Amino acid sequence: MLNDREKILTALREKPLKIYEVMKRANLPNEEACQSLLMKMRDEGLVKFDIHKGRWLIG
């Protein structure tokens, strides 16, 4: 079974997504937990955030 990190990366492989779209595709119920995980992944260089479009994408 996929963990939350893998679910997020799988969702972002298709196209850049906003936070609610990431939550919906990765089936994550808690926005704060999802955002916290995205921030950790950003620090690790796995994902990036496009400040102009407000979307997360694969790093």
Backbone as CSV, one residue per row, in Angstrom:
resi,resn,N_x,N_y,N_z,CA_x,CA_y,CA_z,C_x,C_y,C_z
1,MET,0.834,-1.184,0.000,0.000,0.000,0.000,0.885,1.257,0.000
2,LEU,0.472,2.258,-0.730,1.269,3.474,-0.853,1.164,4.338,0.398
3,ASN,2.285,4.947,0.798,2.203,5.888,1.902,1.843,7.272,1.352
4,ASP,1.650,8.223,2.234,1.183,9.557,1.822,2.161,10.252,0.879
5,ARG,3.465,10.107,1.104,4.459,10.741,0.230,4.337,10.221,-1.193
6,GLU,4.230,8.904,-1.314,4.123,8.300,-2.640,2.818,8.692,-3.324
7,LYS,1.743,8.808,-2.556,0.460,9.234,-3.120,0.561,10.649,-3.674
8,ILE,1.222,11.530,-2.922,1.385,12.920,-3.366,2.239,12.976,-4.631
9,LEU,3.350,12.266,-4.646,4.223,12.272,-5.824,3.507,11.697,-7.043
10,THR,2.708,10.659,-6.842,1.945,10.080,-7.945,0.950,11.103,-8.489
11,ALA,0.276,11.826,-7.610,-0.687,12.837,-8.040,-0.002,13.965,-8.803
12,LEU,1.186,14.362,-8.373,1.887,15.485,-9.009,2.596,15.097,-10.298
13,ARG,2.771,13.811,-10.552,3.414,13.388,-11.810,2.562,13.754,-13.013
14,GLU,1.249,13.773,-12.847,0.347,14.072,-13.961,0.430,15.538,-14.371
15,LYS,0.321,16.431,-13.381,0.380,17.872,-13.652,0.515,18.627,-12.338
16,PRO,0.966,19.883,-12.365,1.026,20.692,-11.144,-0.387,20.899,-10.576
17,LEU,-0.496,20.850,-9.248,-1.804,20.922,-8.604,-1.810,21.902,-7.439
18,LYS,-2.985,22.455,-7.155,-3.172,23.263,-5.960,-3.356,22.331,-4.774
19,ILE,-3.255,22.882,-3.555,-3.279,22.060,-2.344,-4.543,21.200,-2.246
20,TYR,-5.714,21.756,-2.565,-6.956,20.983,-2.462,-7.006,19.875,-3.518
21,GLU,-6.440,20.119,-4.683,-6.383,19.094,-5.722,-5.438,17.964,-5.308
22,VAL,-4.330,18.319,-4.658,-3.397,17.304,-4.160,-4.101,16.437,-3.124
23,MET,-4.806,17.079,-2.198,-5.522,16.344,-1.154,-6.555,15.401,-1.757
24,LYS,-7.278,15.862,-2.751,-8.331,15.062,-3.368,-7.736,13.844,-4.089
25,ARG,-6.689,14.070,-4.885,-6.094,12.970,-5.655,-5.333,11.989,-4.778
26,ALA,-4.693,12.478,-3.716,-3.925,11.600,-2.832,-4.797,11.026,-1.720
27,ASN,-6.056,11.437,-1.664,-7.017,10.952,-0.674,-6.536,11.233,0.750
28,LEU,-6.132,12.488,0.998,-5.689,12.913,2.316,-6.764,13.814,2.930
29,PRO,-7.298,13.452,4.092,-8.416,14.201,4.671,-8.022,15.494,5.386
30,ASN,-6.797,15.613,5.869,-6.396,16.743,6.696,-5.504,17.703,5.915
31,GLU,-5.965,18.934,5.727,-5.210,19.930,4.959,-3.893,20.290,5.640
32,GLU,-3.909,20.449,6.959,-2.695,20.836,7.679,-1.617,19.764,7.572
33,ALA,-2.010,18.498,7.689,-1.045,17.402,7.576,-0.488,17.327,6.155
34,CYS,-1.352,17.522,5.168,-0.927,17.499,3.773,0.057,18.631,3.496
35,GLN,-0.264,19.815,3.956,0.608,20.959,3.723,1.944,20.795,4.447
36,SER,1.908,20.261,5.654,3.129,20.013,6.405,4.022,19.013,5.673
37,LEU,3.418,17.953,5.151,4.172,16.949,4.394,4.743,17.547,3.112
38,LEU,3.967,18.381,2.422,4.457,19.047,1.211,5.646,19.957,1.530
39,MET,5.580,20.658,2.664,6.684,21.548,3.046,7.956,20.738,3.352
40,LYS,7.810,19.602,4.022,8.963,18.745,4.293,9.548,18.223,2.982
41,MET,8.678,17.825,2.078,9.134,17.316,0.783,9.806,18.421,-0.017
42,ARG,9.333,19.665,0.130,9.964,20.804,-0.552,11.370,21.025,-0.014
43,ASP,11.520,20.921,1.311,12.841,21.083,1.917,13.822,20.009,1.447
44,GLU,13.298,18.820,1.145,14.129,17.717,0.666,14.396,17.809,-0.832
45,GLY,13.699,18.720,-1.519,13.905,18.898,-2.949,13.053,17.991,-3.826
46,LEU,12.084,17.301,-3.241,11.227,16.401,-4.018,10.148,17.144,-4.793
47,VAL,9.611,18.214,-4.199,8.570,19.000,-4.858,8.938,20.480,-4.786
48,LYS,8.299,21.259,-5.636,8.491,22.712,-5.661,7.126,23.377,-5.607
49,PHE,7.108,24.640,-5.182,5.882,25.416,-5.155,6.052,26.609,-6.080
50,ASP,5.144,26.758,-7.043,5.162,27.899,-7.957,4.343,29.011,-7.311
51,ILE,5.024,30.016,-6.802,4.376,31.096,-6.062,3.429,31.908,-6.939
52,HIS,3.724,32.007,-8.218,2.905,32.816,-9.123,1.589,32.140,-9.466
53,LYS,1.609,30.821,-9.600,0.395,30.089,-9.963,-0.275,29.412,-8.772
54,GLY,0.435,29.313,-7.641,-0.121,28.679,-6.454,-0.261,27.176,-6.598
55,ARG,0.668,26.556,-7.321,0.581,25.117,-7.574,1.855,24.409,-7.136
56,TRP,1.691,23.168,-6.695,2.793,22.295,-6.347,3.159,21.465,-7.554
57,LEU,4.472,21.204,-7.734,4.920,20.384,-8.843,6.122,19.553,-8.436
58,ILE,6.418,18.533,-9.220,7.564,17.658,-8.940,8.840,18.476,-9.065
59,GLY,9.761,18.293,-8.109,11.003,19.056,-8.068,11.994,18.520,-9.015
